[in-house]
Amino acid sequence: MDYLELTVTITPRNPWAEILVSELADLGFDSFVDTKEGVQAYAPLKEVDMDFVIQHSILSSDTDEFKIEFENKTIPHQNWNELWESDFHPVEVENYVTIVAPFHSKEDIKGMIVEIQPQMSFGTGHHQTTWLMSKALFEIGSIPATVLDMGTGTGVLAIIAENLGADKICAIDIEDWSAVNARENTERNNCTKIETMCGDVDLIEGHTFGLIIANINKNVLKSHLEMYSKSLETNGILLLSGFFDSDVDELVDFASQFQLKKVNVFSKETWAGIQLVKEL
């Protein structure tokens, strides 16, 4: 699958970069990299119309409040690994875990080691939300026996969950190539308790979990929350990320109608995560 890379420079960067990412997430872009000058955004080429994106985002703004420049290019399928490898440095999540690629040295690694070959999947740990969710898994206490990793991407969070003691993990992604990549990465890390599947939230109907992890954009999370609640054990934990600090109150209020109560909010730069618990 070919990907579209959109590189945007915004002056001043804040708060406009955050606003743009929020818009792009609703317009088909699924991966973002913060830069000093703005942001880089990625989307499957066949799923976005750049003319539509420009018309429905601040890319088309004519204002004195900020200056914006952008360019986009197609990244052929075969070049995706090369792109990641050129900019993929080991990711240290405090002293808990270090996420590395196969070509990295394993010397002087801090904490747990998770080896990821990202291919075209999201979830190397570089993005703030993956970093936040990785950290949260170490800080919620004992990992429940049954775990759902929804929108698994590379499978990194499912791998961490197994290494922390989960007995059965269901890792689901809507993209078939992500499910394949997650399966490859679980094997790479000698995991035996992770089942990877391609599909959407309907796959979990009739199943229950002690912990649900979902690092997806805000609108998808809201559409999934009712099913998450139905599939979560009483007193089970729901970890959400993939959104901005400014979205936290909206998500907490929306989740409350499904017996999901906020326990903790965590953030990194402008991105946020929420820990909730399923009440009676």
N, C-alpha and C positions, 0 to 999 in steps of 0.2 A: 504494500500500500504506500503510495506517495503521500508526503506530508507537506503542508504549507507552513513556512516560517515567516512570521511577521515581526519585524524589528522596528520599535518605536522609540523615538527620542522626544522627551517632554521637558520643557523649561518653563517654570520650575517643576521639578518632578512630583512633589507632594502638594496637594492630595490627588493630583490628576492621574498618576499611574495606577493608584488603587481603584479609582473610578473606572478607568479604561479596562482593567482586568475584570472587574465585575460585569461590565458590558460584554466583553469578549466571551466570558464564560457562558453567557446566555445566547451567544451567537455561534456556538459550535466549537470554540477553542477549548482544549482539555488539559493543556500543560503550559506552565508559565515559568519564566526565569527572570528574576529581578536583575536589572543592571544599574550601574551608577547613573546612567543617563535616562533610563526609562524601563522598558520591559521587552522581552521577547516572548512571543506566544506561538503555540503550535496547534495545528488541527489537521485531521485527515482531509486531504485536498478535495475529495469528492463531497464532503459534507459542508463546505462553506462557499459562499458567493461573496467575493471581496467587494463588489459594488454595493451589495446589500449591507455588508459589514460597515463600510465607510458611511453609508447613508444613515445608519442607525447607531452610531457611536460618536464619541467626541473626535474621532479622526477627521470628521468633516466640519468641525467647529471653526467659526471665523470670529475670534474674540481677542481682546487685548490681555486677557487674564493669563494666558499661557501660549507658548509657541510649540507646535507639534510637527514632527517630520516622521515619515515612515516609509518603509520599503518591504516588499514581500518577495519570497522566492520559493520555488518548489524543491523539496529535498527528496530525491528518488529513494525508493525502498532500500536499495542496496547500499546507500551511503549513510543510513541512519546510525548504524553501529560506529562508523568512523567519526560521525559528529559527536556522539556521546563520549567516545574514548578520548577525543581531543580535549574535552573539558570535564572529564569525570575524575575528580580527586577523591580520596577517601573522606568519608563523612563521619565525624565523631559526634555522637549524641551524648554530651557530657562524658562521664566515665562509664556509662552503661553499655554502649555498643558502638562498634565501628563498622560502617558499611563500606565494603571494598569491591573492586572489580577483579576479575581473574588475573589481570596484568599488573596488579599492585603487589608490593612486598607486604608480607604478613608480619614483619619485624616491628617491634615497639608498638603493637596494637593495644589500644585501651579497651578493656571490657570484652563483651561478647563479640565474636567476629561473624558477620553475615556477608557472604560473597554473592554479588549480584551481577549478572550479565544483562543489562537493561533492554537491549534490542529496541523495540518501538514502544515499550511500556512505560507508564508513569510510576515513579516510586523508588528513586535511587537514594532518597534521603536528603538530596540537595534542597528540595523545596521545603519551605518552612512547615507546611502542614504534615508532611511525612516525618520530619524531624520531631514535631510536636507529638504525633501519635506514637512514635517509637519511644519517646521519653515517658509518655503517659502509661504505656504498657508495663514499665518498670515501677511505676509509682502508685498503681491502683491497689496494691496488695497482692494476695495470691491470685494467680490466673485461674479462672473457672475451667472445668474439665472440657466444656463444649464451647467452641468459638466460631463465629461467623466473621469473615473478612470480606466485606462487600465492596466491590470495585478494587480488587486486589492488586491490579497492575503487575508489578514485578514479583509480587508475593512476599515482599520484605516483611510486612507486618505479621503475616501468617507464620513466617519462619521464626520471627522473634517470639511469637506466642507459643509455638511448639517448644522452643528452647527454654522458655520460662515455665513449662510444665503442663500445657494444655494436652489433653488426651485425644481430642477429635476436633479438627479444624476444617471448616468448609470455606474455600476461597473461590469467590465468584467474580467474573468480570464480563461485561457485556460484549467486549471485543474478543473474537476467537484467538487472535494472535497474542493478546495479553494472557489469556488462559493457558496457551501453550508455553509462553515465556515463564509464567509463574510455575508451571509444572517442571520446566527445566531447572529453574532456580531452586525449587524444593529438593530436587534430586541432587543438585550441585552441593546443597548444604546437608545432605544425608538425612533429610526429613522423611518420616514414614507415617505421620499422622495427619497429613494435609491432603484433602481431596479437592482438586481444582476443577471448576466447571465453567462453561461459557453460557451466559444467559442473564436474565434480569431477576428482580426481587421475587417474582412468582415462584422461583425454584425453591424458596425456603418455606413455602406454605406447608403447614403440617409438621414442621420441625421446630424444636426449641433449643435455645442457647443460653448459656450463663453469661456470655460476653458477646456483644456485637460491635465490630469496628467498621466505621464507614467514613472514608476520606474521599468525598465526592463534592460536587458543587451544591450550593444552597438549594436551588430549585429541585434537584433530584432528591436531595435529602428530605425535603418537605413532602414530596410525593411518596417516599418510602416509609415515613415515620409510623404510620398506622400499622403497616406490616411488621416493622421492627418491634413495635410494642406487643403485637400478637405473638411474636416468635421469641420474645424474651422471657425468661423465667422470672417469677416474682423475686424482687431484690437483685435481679440481674443488672449488669452494667452495660450502658451504651456509650461508646466513645465516638464523637462526631468531629470532623474537621473538613477543611476544603473551602472555608469562607473567611470573611474579614471580621475584625473586632466589631465593626458597625452592624454586623448581622446577628450578633449573639442574642440580643434581647428578643428579636423577632423569632428566632429559632426556639429559644427557651419558652416563650409564650405559646408558640404553635405546638410544641411537644407536650405541654401540660395537659392538653385535652386528651392525650393518649396515656395518661397515668405515668408520665415520664417526668421526674423531678430533677432539677439541676443540683449537682453535688459540687462541681468545681468548673472553673473556666481557666484556660491557660492560653498564653499568646506568645508569639514571636514576631517581632516587627509589627506589621499591620495584620497578620494572619492570626486566626484563633481556633480553639478547640473547646469542646464542652464534654464533661463527664456527667451523665445522667443515670438515674436508677429507676427501675420499674417498681412502682408502688402497688399495693393491693387494690 
